[in-house]
C-alpha cells in the first residue's frame, strides 16, 4: 500500500501528499474487528430468539428467521448510521472498536 507521512502519520488516501488533520491510523486488525462484529450479531440473534420464543413459542422457523433478520438489519442500521451521523456532527475522528468497524 502506498502511504505518505506528515508529522509521523501515514495515510493511504489520495492524493498521497494531502495533509489530513486529525487522521488516526487504524491499529486494530481486520480479524479482531470482524470478531467483534460477529460477537455482536450472535448477541443480537440470541436476544431476539429468546424474546420471540417467549412471545410466541410456536412461531414457524421461517418466520423466526425473518424476524431475526429484520432485527439484525435494524440494529446494524441504527448503530452504523447513528455512528456516521455522530462522526459528521462532531467532525472528529474516534478510535473505539465500533468506530473502526465503520471505517473498514
N, C-alpha and C positions, 0 to 999 in steps of 0.2 A: 504494500500500500504506500503510495506517495504521501509524504507528510511534510509540512513546513513548520518551523518552530518560531514563535515570537515570545520573548521573555521566558523561554524554557517550556512553553506549552505547545505541543504538536497537535495539529488537526488535519483530518483527511478531506476537508471540503475545498471545493473550487470557488474562486481562484485560490491556488495554494498560497499566494502571498497576502491574502486577506488577513487583517488583524481582527480576530474575533474576541471582543472584550467579554470577559467573564466565562470563557469556554473552559469546561472542566472535562478532562478525558475520562472515559468510562473505565473504571477499574474492575468491574465485575465481568466474569466470563459468561459466555452465552449459555453454557450448561447450568450455571448457578441461577441465572435469570429464568431459564426455561424450567428448572426445578421449582422455583418459587411460583411460577405461573401454574404449573401442574398441581402443586400442593393447594393453591387457591381454588382451582377447578374441582379438585377432589372434595375440598371442604364444602364448596357450594353445592355440588351434586349430593353429598351426604346429607346436608341440612335440608335440601329440597326433598330428597327421598323420604326422610323421616317426617317432614311436615305433611307431604302428600299422603303418605300411608296412614298418618293419624287422622287426617280429614276424611279420606276415602280409601279404606283398606282394599276395596275390591276393584280399584281402577285398573283397567287393562294395561298391559306392559307398553303397548304402542302409545297410549295416551300419557302414561307416566314419562316415557322418553321425550314426548313432545313438550310436556310441562318442564322437564329438566332442561331441555334445550333452550326454551324461551327464557327461563330464569338465568341460565348461564349467559346468554346473549345480552339480557337486560343488565346484568351485573357488569359485564365487560364494557358495555356502552356507558353505564353510569360512572364507573371508575375511570376508564380511559378518557372519555370525553370531559368528565369533570376535572381530571388532571390537566388535560390540554387547555381547558378554559382557565384553570388556576395559573398555569405557567404563562399564558398570554396576558392575563390580568396583572400578574406580579412582575412580568418582564425580568425574571431572574431564572437562573439555572439551579436546579435542585439535584441532589445526588442520592436520594433514598432509592431503595430497590424498585419501587413501583415507578418512579420517575425514569429509571434506567430501562425498565421494560417498555415504557412508552417510546424511548429513543432507539430501540433496536430495530 
